[in-house]
Structure formats: C-alpha cells, structure tokens
Amino acid sequence: MFYTREALAANPRLHGHWSDLWANRNIFANQQREMIAANSSVMTPEMLLCNAVAGPARDFWQEIDRQVIQLRDQEVGMEILNDLLAVQTILPVGKTAKLYNVVGDIAEDVSVSLDGQPPYSFDHTEYDSDGDPIPVFAAGYGVNWRHAAGLQSVGIDLVLDSQQAKLRKFNKELVKYTLGGNASIQVQNYPGQGLRNHRNTTKINLGSGGGGASIDLTTADAADLLGFFGQSGAFGVSARANRVAAYDVLWVSYEIWANLSQPYLIEVNSGQNGVIGGSILNAILPFTPIREIRPTFALSGNEFLGYVRRSDVVSPLVGMATGVVPLPRPLPQSNYNFQIMAAMGIQVTKDADGHGGVVYGANLA
C-alpha cells in the first residue's frame, strides 16, 4: 500500500506500480521541458524564474515520497492497516474487484476394501464465488506558479506543507474504508465493506438485546473478563465455532485497554500480607484464544476487532500503492498541481463451511 524499501523487496508486483509512478513523473518532466523550450523566447523574466527547472529533480521526489511514509503512521487507525500489510495482495490497477471461489460439497462415500474397486461415486464439487471491490482513492493539491519559483527553496516547502495537509485527509479515508467500507461502492453484486461490517466478519453482540453477551468490557472485573474471553466464554465459543485456535491480534478501544491494564493482585501466604501482582491483561491472556491485545483510538467504548493474520483470511487488496504525480502544465503560468492516488480494498473470506477468521464485537443490538 506504500512504497517502502521493505515492501518493494518483499513484493515483486509492487515494482510495476513503482515503474508506473515514475513513468508519470517522467512524462511530466518531458512535457515541462517541451513547454519551456517552445515559449522561453517570449516569457517574461518572472515567468522564466518560476519555470526555472525543466522538471522537479529526483531529490524533490524523494522529499515527497519520504513525507508520504512519515504521515502514514500519524493517522489514527493506520496501525491496523499497517499490521495487515504483511498479508496484502498486490493486483494490477485494472482490477476493480478481487473474486475467489468457495469450494462446495461433494459426496462422502469413501470405499474401504482390499481390491480398491467401486462402489464409490465419481462426482465433482460445485463452486460458489465471493469478492470485494478495489476502489480508487484520489485527492489533489496545488501551488500557485508565482509562489513555486520553479519548485526551488520556498517552493518545495509550500508543496510539502500543502501535501501534508491533504495527506492527513487522504489517509483518514483509507482508514475509514478499511474499517467500515463505503456503501456507495459496489462491483457486480459485491459491496464495498470494511472489517467491522463485512458480511464475512463474525459479529459478537456485547449488548443485552437479542441474546447478547451483556458485558461492558470497559468496566468488567477480571472474573467477568476471563469469563467472556476464556475458552468457555462467548468469545472462546465463537473462536472454536470458526475453528480459530487463536487470533493473532485483538484490537480494543483505549477504554477497554484501560480496564485491562488495571493491577491484578493475588494474595499469597495468607495473614502475612504477601501478594504477587501484574495486570488483568497478563492474568487472563494465557487462558484466551488470543496471541496479542493492542489498543487503538480507531475503536471506542465497548468495541474490539480481531483477526487471524493470514492472506487467505483477510487481506488488503492493493491495485495501486499510494503515490504522488504531477499534472501537465500547458502554459508557463499554469499552477503546479499534484495528484495523490491509491487503489485499495479489503477482503474478508469465509470457507464453504462458513468459518471465518475476523471477529468484531460491540453493542450491536
């Protein structure tokens, strides 16, 4: 989803996205040189100053790309997307949806004999399909041609400041879609859903209505927390029903985290004031189907989100990593305009038996 040295090394397909990004930048540079060459004889001194470069130099783009990575980690909730990038799926930009087959049932007859001859059937399985859209995220910002001064000195600072402000809004939309999708996005019959509301995400109602668990994880004591998250509680039962031995990460709101972080003291040597201590989290975690619990401000109140970090369970679908390209300038007094663009969806799967590895809990009733 982002052009980092590590991501490019780990994902050969991402090099294609990187090449496309630089092709657009080089096209701009070529057009800029041709525009200046065609008009320099009639340009005023001020116009020549503001068009002093044939095109932004490579160190300019290094500053642009460095800021994209720096701001990636500053958006609330981006930590969830960053964690899932370990299992991202890189796709061509032309893909508007990622479909997959769900293998159906087949006859159960298996012959056990000495000669291995029939009777047994020779049927084949049936397939169903599911999928998720890969929408394009786009935003723009610009710098007045007189202020840019050929993208030298203050011009670079103005571009970076403008990009910083727009990237914050851009990244906010990426996180918003990752968690909640977008009701206006649909490809064929496949809606644009996020981790919380995806049809293949297992939902646990923490409220009291509709047979919910009737628990407030922000105030529950250690016994109730263990009763819920333990192997015999609502969370543990749900995990077993989905054949999940352990969720790799369970993200919780900071309100739940504060409750889990409370001290948990056990009295020993009764009558001698001896105690051993730790947090409630440390006390209950070994007895839950959870490998790690982390806090995030992207969730609030009585809310959690967990997943098995495996690409066949959940995966960000990356049709175009986040990149910045310049738009053509047809005239010397045209502004320097830049476009931020990415193509990304989120896929949550279930197998033919309805088992899934993503779970979401909140007051749902």
Buried (B, 14 or more C-beta within 10 A) or exposed (E): BBBBEEBBEEBEEBEBBBEBBEEBBEBBBEBBEEBBEEBEEEBEEEBBBBBBBBBBBEEBBEBBBEBBBEBBEEBEBBBBBBBBBEBBBBBEBEBBBBEEEBEEEEEEEEEEEEEEEEEEEEEEEEEEEBBBBBBEBEBEBBBEBEEBBBBBEEBBEBBBEBBBEBBEEBBBBBBBBBBBBBEEBBBEEBBBBBBBBBEBBBBBBBBEEEEBBEBBBBEBEBEBBBBBBBEEBBBBBBBEEBEBEEBBBBBBBBBBBEBBBEEBEEEEEEEEEEEEEEBBBEBBBEBBBBBEBEBBEBBEBBBBBBBBBEBEBBBBBBBBBBBBBBBEBEEBBBBBBBBBBBBBBBBBBBBBEEBBBBBBBBBBE
